[in-house]
Amino acid sequence: MPTQNLDYTSFLIRLWREPPASLEPQTADRPWLAQVEHIPGGEKEYFASLEELFAFIRAQLPNPSQKPNPGQ
């Protein structure tokens, strides 16, 4: 969930690739998998692509076009 009045946040990101199914090296064909932990609350999420990971992180940040609300 995005934080409203955010000046700082932390994420712990783990990236890995599963071993190839065969003995032939296919490094380029194996996608990166990711786990992200949003440090303030400890929530963990898993992603099958880096694009999904980046979209999640962007969604956690306030929209830069919105003005911060000092009352929150």
PDB file of N, H, CA, C and O in Angstrom:
ATOM      1  N   MET A   1       0.842  -1.163   0.000  1.00  0.00           N
ATOM      2  CA  MET A   1       0.000   0.000   0.000  1.00  0.00           C
ATOM      3  C   MET A   1       0.892   1.232   0.000  1.00  0.00           C
ATOM      4  O   MET A   1       1.831   1.296   0.793  1.00  0.00           O
ATOM      5  N   PRO A   2       0.630   2.226  -0.870  1.00  0.00           N
ATOM      6  CA  PRO A   2       1.478   3.414  -0.937  1.00  0.00           C
ATOM      7  C   PRO A   2       1.406   4.232   0.349  1.00  0.00           C
ATOM      8  O   PRO A   2       0.347   4.356   0.964  1.00  0.00           O
ATOM      9  N   THR A   3       2.528   4.777   0.734  1.00  0.00           N
ATOM     10  H   THR A   3       3.388   4.676   0.233  1.00  0.00           H
ATOM     11  CA  THR A   3       2.589   5.654   1.893  1.00  0.00           C
ATOM     12  C   THR A   3       2.286   7.070   1.432  1.00  0.00           C
ATOM     13  O   THR A   3       2.843   7.528   0.434  1.00  0.00           O
ATOM     14  N   GLN A   4       1.406   7.771   2.148  1.00  0.00           N
ATOM     15  H   GLN A   4       0.954   7.399   2.958  1.00  0.00           H
ATOM     16  CA  GLN A   4       0.947   9.084   1.718  1.00  0.00           C
ATOM     17  C   GLN A   4       2.023  10.166   1.809  1.00  0.00           C
ATOM     18  O   GLN A   4       2.290  10.852   0.822  1.00  0.00           O
ATOM     19  N   ASN A   5       2.633  10.326   2.958  1.00  0.00           N
ATOM     20  H   ASN A   5       2.417   9.769   3.760  1.00  0.00           H
ATOM     21  CA  ASN A   5       3.561  11.426   3.191  1.00  0.00           C
ATOM     22  C   ASN A   5       4.981  10.862   3.246  1.00  0.00           C
ATOM     23  O   ASN A   5       5.610  10.855   4.304  1.00  0.00           O
ATOM     24  N   LEU A   6       5.474  10.396   2.118  1.00  0.00           N
ATOM     25  H   LEU A   6       4.962  10.401   1.259  1.00  0.00           H
ATOM     26  CA  LEU A   6       6.698   9.613   2.075  1.00  0.00           C
ATOM     27  C   LEU A   6       7.907  10.465   1.709  1.00  0.00           C
ATOM     28  O   LEU A   6       7.926  11.117   0.665  1.00  0.00           O
ATOM     29  N   ASP A   7       8.910  10.454   2.573  1.00  0.00           N
ATOM     30  H   ASP A   7       8.894   9.924   3.421  1.00  0.00           H
ATOM     31  CA  ASP A   7      10.181  11.083   2.265  1.00  0.00           C
ATOM     32  C   ASP A   7      11.292  10.040   2.151  1.00  0.00           C
ATOM     33  O   ASP A   7      12.355  10.315   1.595  1.00  0.00           O
ATOM     34  N   TYR A   8      11.041   8.844   2.679  1.00  0.00           N
ATOM     35  H   TYR A   8      10.177   8.620   3.130  1.00  0.00           H
ATOM     36  CA  TYR A   8      12.052   7.788   2.672  1.00  0.00           C
ATOM     37  C   TYR A   8      11.352   6.445   2.832  1.00  0.00           C
ATOM     38  O   TYR A   8      10.394   6.330   3.597  1.00  0.00           O
ATOM     39  N   THR A   9      11.814   5.451   2.129  1.00  0.00           N
ATOM     40  H   THR A   9      12.591   5.544   1.508  1.00  0.00           H
ATOM     41  CA  THR A   9      11.351   4.086   2.325  1.00  0.00           C
ATOM     42  C   THR A   9      12.468   3.128   1.949  1.00  0.00           C
ATOM     43  O   THR A   9      13.432   3.515   1.287  1.00  0.00           O
ATOM     44  N   SER A  10      12.337   1.876   2.372  1.00  0.00           N
ATOM     45  H   SER A  10      11.554   1.562   2.910  1.00  0.00           H
ATOM     46  CA  SER A  10      13.375   0.878   2.096  1.00  0.00           C
ATOM     47  C   SER A  10      12.741  -0.397   1.556  1.00  0.00           C
ATOM     48  O   SER A  10      11.646  -0.794   1.953  1.00  0.00           O
ATOM     49  N   PHE A  11      13.467  -1.020   0.639  1.00  0.00           N
ATOM     50  H   PHE A  11      14.357  -0.697   0.316  1.00  0.00           H
ATOM     51  CA  PHE A  11      13.086  -2.308   0.100  1.00  0.00           C
ATOM     52  C   PHE A  11      14.310  -3.210   0.131  1.00  0.00           C
ATOM     53  O   PHE A  11      15.422  -2.767  -0.157  1.00  0.00           O
ATOM     54  N   LEU A  12      14.105  -4.462   0.477  1.00  0.00           N
ATOM     55  H   LEU A  12      13.202  -4.822   0.711  1.00  0.00           H
ATOM     56  CA  LEU A  12      15.143  -5.473   0.360  1.00  0.00           C
ATOM     57  C   LEU A  12      14.750  -6.329  -0.831  1.00  0.00           C
ATOM     58  O   LEU A  12      13.677  -6.933  -0.837  1.00  0.00           O
ATOM     59  N   ILE A  13      15.612  -6.387  -1.841  1.00  0.00           N
ATOM     60  H   ILE A  13      16.483  -5.897  -1.836  1.00  0.00           H
ATOM     61  CA  ILE A  13      15.298  -7.094  -3.080  1.00  0.00           C
ATOM     62  C   ILE A  13      16.244  -8.277  -3.237  1.00  0.00           C
ATOM     63  O   ILE A  13      17.461  -8.132  -3.123  1.00  0.00           O
ATOM     64  N   ARG A  14      15.674  -9.444  -3.498  1.00  0.00           N
ATOM     65  H   ARG A  14      14.685  -9.561  -3.591  1.00  0.00           H
ATOM     66  CA  ARG A  14      16.452 -10.650  -3.777  1.00  0.00           C
ATOM     67  C   ARG A  14      16.163 -11.066  -5.214  1.00  0.00           C
ATOM     68  O   ARG A  14      15.002 -11.146  -5.617  1.00  0.00           O
ATOM     69  N   LEU A  15      17.203 -11.330  -5.980  1.00  0.00           N
ATOM     70  H   LEU A  15      18.146 -11.265  -5.653  1.00  0.00           H
ATOM     71  CA  LEU A  15      17.073 -11.758  -7.376  1.00  0.00           C
ATOM     72  C   LEU A  15      17.778 -13.089  -7.560  1.00  0.00           C
ATOM     73  O   LEU A  15      18.850 -13.307  -6.995  1.00  0.00           O
ATOM     74  N   TRP A  16      17.191 -13.978  -8.342  1.00  0.00           N
ATOM     75  H   TRP A  16      16.320 -13.801  -8.800  1.00  0.00           H
ATOM     76  CA  TRP A  16      17.819 -15.266  -8.620  1.00  0.00           C
ATOM     77  C   TRP A  16      17.246 -15.849  -9.906  1.00  0.00           C
ATOM     78  O   TRP A  16      16.206 -15.414 -10.402  1.00  0.00           O
ATOM     79  N   ARG A  17      17.944 -16.830 -10.421  1.00  0.00           N
ATOM     80  H   ARG A  17      18.788 -17.183 -10.019  1.00  0.00           H
ATOM     81  CA  ARG A  17      17.463 -17.618 -11.560  1.00  0.00           C
ATOM     82  C   ARG A  17      17.493 -19.080 -11.156  1.00  0.00           C
ATOM     83  O   ARG A  17      18.438 -19.544 -10.518  1.00  0.00           O
ATOM     84  N   GLU A  18      16.465 -19.788 -11.530  1.00  0.00           N
ATOM     85  H   GLU A  18      15.697 -19.412 -12.049  1.00  0.00           H
ATOM     86  CA  GLU A  18      16.410 -21.218 -11.239  1.00  0.00           C
ATOM     87  C   GLU A  18      17.467 -21.930 -12.092  1.00  0.00           C
ATOM     88  O   GLU A  18      17.803 -21.458 -13.178  1.00  0.00           O
ATOM     89  N   PRO A  19      17.988 -23.054 -11.611  1.00  0.00           N
ATOM     90  CA  PRO A  19      18.953 -23.808 -12.416  1.00  0.00           C
ATOM     91  C   PRO A  19      18.293 -24.307 -13.703  1.00  0.00           C
ATOM     92  O   PRO A  19      17.086 -24.549 -13.731  1.00  0.00           O
ATOM     93  N   PRO A  20      19.074 -24.457 -14.749  1.00  0.00           N
ATOM     94  CA  PRO A  20      18.486 -24.957 -16.005  1.00  0.00           C
ATOM     95  C   PRO A  20      17.957 -26.376 -15.829  1.00  0.00           C
ATOM     96  O   PRO A  20      18.486 -27.160 -15.041  1.00  0.00           O
ATOM     97  N   ALA A  21      16.898 -26.691 -16.583  1.00  0.00           N
ATOM     98  H   ALA A  21      16.468 -26.054 -17.224  1.00  0.00           H
ATOM     99  CA  ALA A  21      16.283 -28.015 -16.494  1.00  0.00           C
ATOM    100  C   ALA A  21      17.190 -29.093 -17.075  1.00  0.00           C
ATOM    101  O   ALA A  21      17.149 -30.246 -16.646  1.00  0.00           O
ATOM    102  N   SER A  22      18.001 -28.715 -18.043  1.00  0.00           N
ATOM    103  H   SER A  22      18.034 -27.778 -18.391  1.00  0.00           H
ATOM    104  CA  SER A  22      18.924 -29.687 -18.644  1.00  0.00           C
ATOM    105  C   SER A  22      20.356 -29.283 -18.317  1.00  0.00           C
ATOM    106  O   SER A  22      20.597 -28.250 -17.692  1.00  0.00           O
ATOM    107  N   LEU A  23      21.289 -30.104 -18.742  1.00  0.00           N
ATOM    108  H   LEU A  23      21.093 -30.943 -19.249  1.00  0.00           H
ATOM    109  CA  LEU A  23      22.698 -29.799 -18.479  1.00  0.00           C
ATOM    110  C   LEU A  23      23.268 -28.762 -19.428  1.00  0.00           C
ATOM    111  O   LEU A  23      24.368 -28.256 -19.206  1.00  0.00           O
ATOM    112  N   GLU A  24      22.523 -28.436 -20.495  1.00  0.00           N
ATOM    113  H   GLU A  24      21.630 -28.847 -20.675  1.00  0.00           H
ATOM    114  CA  GLU A  24      23.007 -27.428 -21.440  1.00  0.00           C
ATOM    115  C   GLU A  24      22.848 -26.040 -20.827  1.00  0.00           C
ATOM    116  O   GLU A  24      21.787 -25.714 -20.295  1.00  0.00           O
ATOM    117  N   PRO A  25      23.894 -25.224 -20.899  1.00  0.00           N
ATOM    118  CA  PRO A  25      23.760 -23.867 -20.351  1.00  0.00           C
ATOM    119  C   PRO A  25      22.802 -23.032 -21.203  1.00  0.00           C
ATOM    120  O   PRO A  25      23.007 -22.864 -22.405  1.00  0.00           O
ATOM    121  N   GLN A  26      21.775 -22.522 -20.573  1.00  0.00           N
ATOM    122  H   GLN A  26      21.608 -22.658 -19.596  1.00  0.00           H
ATOM    123  CA  GLN A  26      20.799 -21.662 -21.247  1.00  0.00           C
ATOM    124  C   GLN A  26      20.584 -20.414 -20.408  1.00  0.00           C
ATOM    125  O   GLN A  26      19.447 -20.041 -20.119  1.00  0.00           O
ATOM    126  N   THR A  27      21.649 -19.785 -20.027  1.00  0.00           N
ATOM    127  H   THR A  27      22.573 -20.088 -20.261  1.00  0.00           H
ATOM    128  CA  THR A  27      21.584 -18.661 -19.109  1.00  0.00           C
ATOM    129  C   THR A  27      20.678 -17.548 -19.602  1.00  0.00           C
ATOM    130  O   THR A  27      19.917 -16.978 -18.821  1.00  0.00           O
ATOM    131  N   ALA A  28      20.749 -17.232 -20.886  1.00  0.00           N
ATOM    132  H   ALA A  28      21.368 -17.696 -21.521  1.00  0.00           H
ATOM    133  CA  ALA A  28      19.968 -16.119 -21.418  1.00  0.00           C
ATOM    134  C   ALA A  28      18.474 -16.418 -21.431  1.00  0.00           C
ATOM    135  O   ALA A  28      17.661 -15.494 -21.409  1.00  0.00           O
ATOM    136  N   ASP A  29      18.096 -17.713 -21.467  1.00  0.00           N
ATOM    137  H   ASP A  29      18.756 -18.463 -21.485  1.00  0.00           H
ATOM    138  CA  ASP A  29      16.693 -18.085 -21.545  1.00  0.00           C
ATOM    139  C   ASP A  29      16.017 -18.172 -20.182  1.00  0.00           C
ATOM    140  O   ASP A  29      14.790 -18.232 -20.102  1.00  0.00           O
ATOM    141  N   ARG A  30      16.786 -18.180 -19.138  1.00  0.00           N
ATOM    142  H   ARG A  30      17.782 -18.131 -19.204  1.00  0.00           H
ATOM    143  CA  ARG A  30      16.200 -18.307 -17.804  1.00  0.00           C
ATOM    144  C   ARG A  30      15.841 -16.934 -17.269  1.00  0.00           C
ATOM    145  O   ARG A  30      16.716 -16.074 -17.167  1.00  0.00           O
ATOM    146  N   PRO A  31      14.580 -16.699 -16.924  1.00  0.00           N
ATOM    147  CA  PRO A  31      14.183 -15.371 -16.434  1.00  0.00           C
ATOM    148  C   PRO A  31      14.669 -15.136 -15.008  1.00  0.00           C
ATOM    149  O   PRO A  31      14.895 -16.076 -14.246  1.00  0.00           O
ATOM    150  N   TRP A  32      14.823 -13.877 -14.673  1.00  0.00           N
ATOM    151  H   TRP A  32      14.639 -13.113 -15.292  1.00  0.00           H
ATOM    152  CA  TRP A  32      15.129 -13.499 -13.304  1.00  0.00           C
ATOM    153  C   TRP A  32      13.843 -13.554 -12.497  1.00  0.00           C
ATOM    154  O   TRP A  32      12.794 -13.095 -12.948  1.00  0.00           O
ATOM    155  N   LEU A  33      13.933 -14.117 -11.309  1.00  0.00           N
ATOM    156  H   LEU A  33      14.785 -14.490 -10.942  1.00  0.00           H
ATOM    157  CA  LEU A  33      12.828 -14.124 -10.359  1.00  0.00           C
ATOM    158  C   LEU A  33      13.191 -13.157  -9.238  1.00  0.00           C
ATOM    159  O   LEU A  33      14.367 -12.875  -9.009  1.00  0.00           O
ATOM    160  N   ALA A  34      12.183 -12.654  -8.547  1.00  0.00           N
ATOM    161  H   ALA A  34      11.228 -12.883  -8.733  1.00  0.00           H
ATOM    162  CA  ALA A  34      12.471 -11.629  -7.536  1.00  0.00           C
ATOM    163  C   ALA A  34      11.565 -11.771  -6.329  1.00  0.00           C
ATOM    164  O   ALA A  34      10.418 -12.209  -6.427  1.00  0.00           O
ATOM    165  N   GLN A  35      12.111 -11.388  -5.198  1.00  0.00           N
ATOM    166  H   GLN A  35      13.042 -11.032  -5.118  1.00  0.00           H
ATOM    167  CA  GLN A  35      11.339 -11.219  -3.979  1.00  0.00           C
ATOM    168  C   GLN A  35      11.669  -9.824  -3.466  1.00  0.00           C
ATOM    169  O   GLN A  35      12.833  -9.423  -3.443  1.00  0.00           O
ATOM    170  N   VAL A  36      10.659  -9.101  -3.062  1.00  0.00           N
ATOM    171  H   VAL A  36       9.714  -9.427  -3.080  1.00  0.00           H
ATOM    172  CA  VAL A  36      10.892  -7.786  -2.476  1.00  0.00           C
ATOM    173  C   VAL A  36      10.234  -7.760  -1.101  1.00  0.00           C
ATOM    174  O   VAL A  36       9.109  -8.225  -0.919  1.00  0.00           O
ATOM    175  N   GLU A  37      10.959  -7.206  -0.147  1.00  0.00           N
ATOM    176  H   GLU A  37      11.873  -6.828  -0.295  1.00  0.00           H
ATOM    177  CA  GLU A  37      10.420  -7.002   1.194  1.00  0.00           C
ATOM    178  C   GLU A  37      10.374  -5.502   1.437  1.00  0.00           C
ATOM    179  O   GLU A  37      11.402  -4.826   1.402  1.00  0.00           O
ATOM    180  N   HIS A  38       9.181  -4.991   1.682  1.00  0.00           N
ATOM    181  H   HIS A  38       8.346  -5.541   1.711  1.00  0.00           H
ATOM    182  CA  HIS A  38       9.017  -3.574   1.998  1.00  0.00           C
ATOM    183  C   HIS A  38       9.315  -3.436   3.488  1.00  0.00           C
ATOM    184  O   HIS A  38       8.527  -3.876   4.326  1.00  0.00           O
ATOM    185  N   ILE A  39      10.445  -2.829   3.814  1.00  0.00           N
ATOM    186  H   ILE A  39      11.084  -2.472   3.134  1.00  0.00           H
ATOM    187  CA  ILE A  39      10.988  -2.853   5.165  1.00  0.00           C
ATOM    188  C   ILE A  39      10.049  -2.268   6.227  1.00  0.00           C
ATOM    189  O   ILE A  39       9.919  -2.875   7.290  1.00  0.00           O
ATOM    190  N   PRO A  40       9.390  -1.129   6.004  1.00  0.00           N
ATOM    191  CA  PRO A  40       8.583  -0.586   7.102  1.00  0.00           C
ATOM    192  C   PRO A  40       7.552  -1.565   7.667  1.00  0.00           C
ATOM    193  O   PRO A  40       7.335  -1.594   8.878  1.00  0.00           O
ATOM    194  N   GLY A  41       6.913  -2.368   6.809  1.00  0.00           N
ATOM    195  H   GLY A  41       7.089  -2.344   5.825  1.00  0.00           H
ATOM    196  CA  GLY A  41       5.884  -3.279   7.295  1.00  0.00           C
ATOM    197  C   GLY A  41       6.275  -4.739   7.248  1.00  0.00           C
ATOM    198  O   GLY A  41       5.595  -5.576   7.842  1.00  0.00           O
ATOM    199  N   GLY A  42       7.353  -5.065   6.559  1.00  0.00           N
ATOM    200  H   GLY A  42       7.905  -4.385   6.076  1.00  0.00           H
ATOM    201  CA  GLY A  42       7.819  -6.436   6.461  1.00  0.00           C
ATOM    202  C   GLY A  42       7.077  -7.292   5.453  1.00  0.00           C
ATOM    203  O   GLY A  42       7.296  -8.502   5.400  1.00  0.00           O
ATOM    204  N   GLU A  43       6.193  -6.689   4.643  1.00  0.00           N
ATOM    205  H   GLU A  43       6.014  -5.706   4.686  1.00  0.00           H
ATOM    206  CA  GLU A  43       5.459  -7.460   3.649  1.00  0.00           C
ATOM    207  C   GLU A  43       6.427  -7.987   2.591  1.00  0.00           C
ATOM    208  O   GLU A  43       7.345  -7.282   2.173  1.00  0.00           O
ATOM    209  N   LYS A  44       6.215  -9.225   2.164  1.00  0.00           N
ATOM    210  H   LYS A  44       5.469  -9.798   2.503  1.00  0.00           H
ATOM    211  CA  LYS A  44       7.046  -9.834   1.118  1.00  0.00           C
ATOM    212  C   LYS A  44       6.166 -10.175  -0.074  1.00  0.00           C
ATOM    213  O   LYS A  44       5.047 -10.665   0.079  1.00  0.00           O
ATOM    214  N   GLU A  45       6.690  -9.910  -1.254  1.00  0.00           N
ATOM    215  H   GLU A  45       7.599  -9.512  -1.378  1.00  0.00           H
ATOM    216  CA  GLU A  45       5.997 -10.222  -2.501  1.00  0.00           C
ATOM    217  C   GLU A  45       6.994 -10.920  -3.423  1.00  0.00           C
ATOM    218  O   GLU A  45       8.197 -10.664  -3.358  1.00  0.00           O
ATOM    219  N   TYR A  46       6.485 -11.799  -4.276  1.00  0.00           N
ATOM    220  H   TYR A  46       5.509 -12.007  -4.328  1.00  0.00           H
ATOM    221  CA  TYR A  46       7.317 -12.523  -5.238  1.00  0.00           C
ATOM    222  C   TYR A  46       6.876 -12.168  -6.651  1.00  0.00           C
ATOM    223  O   TYR A  46       5.694 -11.935  -6.904  1.00  0.00           O
ATOM    224  N   PHE A  47       7.848 -12.128  -7.576  1.00  0.00           N
ATOM    225  H   PHE A  47       8.808 -12.317  -7.370  1.00  0.00           H
ATOM    226  CA  PHE A  47       7.575 -11.721  -8.950  1.00  0.00           C
ATOM    227  C   PHE A  47       8.300 -12.636  -9.920  1.00  0.00           C
ATOM    228  O   PHE A  47       9.407 -13.104  -9.653  1.00  0.00           O
ATOM    229  N   ALA A  48       7.654 -12.881 -11.054  1.00  0.00           N
ATOM    230  H   ALA A  48       6.755 -12.500 -11.271  1.00  0.00           H
ATOM    231  CA  ALA A  48       8.230 -13.735 -12.088  1.00  0.00           C
ATOM    232  C   ALA A  48       8.965 -12.930 -13.147  1.00  0.00           C
ATOM    233  O   ALA A  48       9.514 -13.507 -14.086  1.00  0.00           O
ATOM    234  N   SER A  49       8.987 -11.595 -13.012  1.00  0.00           N
ATOM    235  H   SER A  49       8.541 -11.127 -12.249  1.00  0.00           H
ATOM    236  CA  SER A  49       9.735 -10.766 -13.961  1.00  0.00           C
ATOM    237  C   SER A  49      10.177  -9.481 -13.272  1.00  0.00           C
ATOM    238  O   SER A  49       9.575  -9.035 -12.296  1.00  0.00           O
ATOM    239  N   LEU A  50      11.236  -8.908 -13.805  1.00  0.00           N
ATOM    240  H   LEU A  50      11.725  -9.271 -14.599  1.00  0.00           H
ATOM    241  CA  LEU A  50      11.714  -7.637 -13.259  1.00  0.00           C
ATOM    242  C   LEU A  50      10.707  -6.518 -13.509  1.00  0.00           C
ATOM    243  O   LEU A  50      10.586  -5.602 -12.695  1.00  0.00           O
ATOM    244  N   GLU A  51       9.986  -6.584 -14.627  1.00  0.00           N
ATOM    245  H   GLU A  51      10.085  -7.328 -15.288  1.00  0.00           H
ATOM    246  CA  GLU A  51       8.980  -5.563 -14.928  1.00  0.00           C
ATOM    247  C   GLU A  51       7.895  -5.535 -13.850  1.00  0.00           C
ATOM    248  O   GLU A  51       7.461  -4.463 -13.428  1.00  0.00           O
ATOM    249  N   GLU A  52       7.458  -6.721 -13.406  1.00  0.00           N
ATOM    250  H   GLU A  52       7.810  -7.592 -13.748  1.00  0.00           H
ATOM    251  CA  GLU A  52       6.461  -6.790 -12.336  1.00  0.00           C
ATOM    252  C   GLU A  52       7.016  -6.225 -11.031  1.00  0.00           C
ATOM    253  O   GLU A  52       6.311  -5.528 -10.300  1.00  0.00           O
ATOM    254  N   LEU A  53       8.273  -6.525 -10.744  1.00  0.00           N
ATOM    255  H   LEU A  53       8.846  -7.090 -11.338  1.00  0.00           H
ATOM    256  CA  LEU A  53       8.932  -5.997  -9.544  1.00  0.00           C
ATOM    257  C   LEU A  53       8.956  -4.478  -9.567  1.00  0.00           C
ATOM    258  O   LEU A  53       8.582  -3.834  -8.586  1.00  0.00           O
ATOM    259  N   PHE A  54       9.397  -3.895 -10.693  1.00  0.00           N
ATOM    260  H   PHE A  54       9.701  -4.417 -11.490  1.00  0.00           H
ATOM    261  CA  PHE A  54       9.485  -2.439 -10.792  1.00  0.00           C
ATOM    262  C   PHE A  54       8.108  -1.792 -10.705  1.00  0.00           C
ATOM    263  O   PHE A  54       7.969  -0.723 -10.111  1.00  0.00           O
ATOM    264  N   ALA A  55       7.095  -2.420 -11.282  1.00  0.00           N
ATOM    265  H   ALA A  55       7.208  -3.288 -11.764  1.00  0.00           H
ATOM    266  CA  ALA A  55       5.733  -1.881 -11.203  1.00  0.00           C
ATOM    267  C   ALA A  55       5.255  -1.875  -9.756  1.00  0.00           C
ATOM    268  O   ALA A  55       4.601  -0.924  -9.328  1.00  0.00           O
ATOM    269  N   PHE A  56       5.572  -2.924  -8.998  1.00  0.00           N
ATOM    270  H   PHE A  56       6.103  -3.697  -9.346  1.00  0.00           H
ATOM    271  CA  PHE A  56       5.194  -2.982  -7.588  1.00  0.00           C
ATOM    272  C   PHE A  56       5.850  -1.850  -6.804  1.00  0.00           C
ATOM    273  O   PHE A  56       5.187  -1.168  -6.023  1.00  0.00           O
ATOM    274  N   ILE A  57       7.149  -1.649  -7.011  1.00  0.00           N
ATOM    275  H   ILE A  57       7.688  -2.203  -7.646  1.00  0.00           H
ATOM    276  CA  ILE A  57       7.859  -0.601  -6.275  1.00  0.00           C
ATOM    277  C   ILE A  57       7.294   0.772  -6.630  1.00  0.00           C
ATOM    278  O   ILE A  57       7.083   1.606  -5.750  1.00  0.00           O
ATOM    279  N   ARG A  58       7.047   1.007  -7.931  1.00  0.00           N
ATOM    280  H   ARG A  58       7.218   0.329  -8.646  1.00  0.00           H
ATOM    281  CA  ARG A  58       6.455   2.291  -8.334  1.00  0.00           C
ATOM    282  C   ARG A  58       5.110   2.512  -7.661  1.00  0.00           C
ATOM    283  O   ARG A  58       4.789   3.638  -7.280  1.00  0.00           O
ATOM    284  N   ALA A  59       4.322   1.462  -7.509  1.00  0.00           N
ATOM    285  H   ALA A  59       4.583   0.547  -7.818  1.00  0.00           H
ATOM    286  CA  ALA A  59       2.999   1.580  -6.890  1.00  0.00           C
ATOM    287  C   ALA A  59       3.089   1.896  -5.398  1.00  0.00           C
ATOM    288  O   ALA A  59       2.129   2.404  -4.817  1.00  0.00           O
ATOM    289  N   GLN A  60       4.221   1.602  -4.775  1.00  0.00           N
ATOM    290  H   GLN A  60       5.001   1.189  -5.246  1.00  0.00           H
ATOM    291  CA  GLN A  60       4.392   1.890  -3.347  1.00  0.00           C
ATOM    292  C   GLN A  60       4.740   3.351  -3.082  1.00  0.00           C
ATOM    293  O   GLN A  60       4.630   3.819  -1.948  1.00  0.00           O
ATOM    294  N   LEU A  61       5.153   4.063  -4.105  1.00  0.00           N
ATOM    295  H   LEU A  61       5.242   3.683  -5.025  1.00  0.00           H
ATOM    296  CA  LEU A  61       5.583   5.450  -3.947  1.00  0.00           C
ATOM    297  C   LEU A  61       4.437   6.395  -4.289  1.00  0.00           C
ATOM    298  O   LEU A  61       3.607   6.081  -5.142  1.00  0.00           O
ATOM    299  N   PRO A  62       4.387   7.549  -3.630  1.00  0.00           N
ATOM    300  CA  PRO A  62       3.324   8.504  -3.960  1.00  0.00           C
ATOM    301  C   PRO A  62       3.493   9.022  -5.383  1.00  0.00           C
ATOM    302  O   PRO A  62       4.609   9.118  -5.893  1.00  0.00           O
ATOM    303  N   ASN A  63       2.387   9.350  -6.006  1.00  0.00           N
ATOM    304  H   ASN A  63       1.480   9.273  -5.591  1.00  0.00           H
ATOM    305  CA  ASN A  63       2.395   9.898  -7.356  1.00  0.00           C
ATOM    306  C   ASN A  63       3.070  11.257  -7.314  1.00  0.00           C
ATOM    307  O   ASN A  63       2.624  12.132  -6.572  1.00  0.00           O
ATOM    308  N   PRO A  64       4.148  11.469  -8.098  1.00  0.00           N
ATOM    309  CA  PRO A  64       4.876  12.741  -8.036  1.00  0.00           C
ATOM    310  C   PRO A  64       4.038  13.930  -8.489  1.00  0.00           C
ATOM    311  O   PRO A  64       4.374  15.070  -8.167  1.00  0.00           O
ATOM    312  N   SER A  65       2.958  13.696  -9.227  1.00  0.00           N
ATOM    313  H   SER A  65       2.685  12.770  -9.489  1.00  0.00           H
ATOM    314  CA  SER A  65       2.135  14.814  -9.664  1.00  0.00           C
ATOM    315  C   SER A  65       1.160  15.276  -8.589  1.00  0.00           C
ATOM    316  O   SER A  65       0.559  16.344  -8.714  1.00  0.00           O
ATOM    317  N   GLN A  66       0.995  14.468  -7.519  1.00  0.00           N
ATOM    318  H   GLN A  66       1.483  13.601  -7.418  1.00  0.00           H
ATOM    319  CA  GLN A  66       0.108  14.858  -6.431  1.00  0.00           C
ATOM    320  C   GLN A  66       0.875  15.669  -5.403  1.00  0.00           C
ATOM    321  O   GLN A  66       2.010  15.338  -5.061  1.00  0.00           O
ATOM    322  N   LYS A  67       0.267  16.708  -4.922  1.00  0.00           N
ATOM    323  H   LYS A  67      -0.656  16.977  -5.200  1.00  0.00           H
ATOM    324  CA  LYS A  67       0.878  17.512  -3.856  1.00  0.00           C
ATOM    325  C   LYS A  67       0.704  16.781  -2.520  1.00  0.00           C
ATOM    326  O   LYS A  67      -0.372  16.242  -2.265  1.00  0.00           O
ATOM    327  N   PRO A  68       1.724  16.749  -1.667  1.00  0.00           N
ATOM    328  CA  PRO A  68       1.576  16.093  -0.371  1.00  0.00           C
ATOM    329  C   PRO A  68       0.547  16.813   0.475  1.00  0.00           C
ATOM    330  O   PRO A  68       0.408  18.035   0.406  1.00  0.00           O
ATOM    331  N   ASN A  69      -0.174  16.042   1.277  1.00  0.00           N
ATOM    332  H   ASN A  69      -0.062  15.050   1.334  1.00  0.00           H
ATOM    333  CA  ASN A  69      -1.178  16.602   2.185  1.00  0.00           C
ATOM    334  C   ASN A  69      -0.575  16.660   3.575  1.00  0.00           C
ATOM    335  O   ASN A  69      -0.415  15.621   4.215  1.00  0.00           O
ATOM    336  N   PRO A  70      -0.227  17.881   4.074  1.00  0.00           N
ATOM    337  CA  PRO A  70       0.451  17.973   5.380  1.00  0.00           C
ATOM    338  C   PRO A  70      -0.398  17.480   6.535  1.00  0.00           C
ATOM    339  O   PRO A  70       0.138  17.198   7.606  1.00  0.00           O
ATOM    340  N   GLY A  71      -1.716  17.366   6.351  1.00  0.00           N
ATOM    341  H   GLY A  71      -2.152  17.595   5.481  1.00  0.00           H
ATOM    342  CA  GLY A  71      -2.589  16.918   7.424  1.00  0.00           C
ATOM    343  C   GLY A  71      -2.578  15.421   7.618  1.00  0.00           C
ATOM    344  O   GLY A  71      -3.191  14.932   8.568  1.00  0.00           O
ATOM    345  N   GLN A  72      -1.909  14.670   6.760  1.00  0.00           N
ATOM    346  H   GLN A  72      -1.412  15.067   5.989  1.00  0.00           H
ATOM    347  CA  GLN A  72      -1.912  13.206   6.895  1.00  0.00           C
ATOM    348  C   GLN A  72      -0.630  12.723   7.487  1.00  0.00           C
ATOM    349  O   GLN A  72      -0.452  11.520   7.675  1.00  0.00           O
TER     350      GLN A  72
END
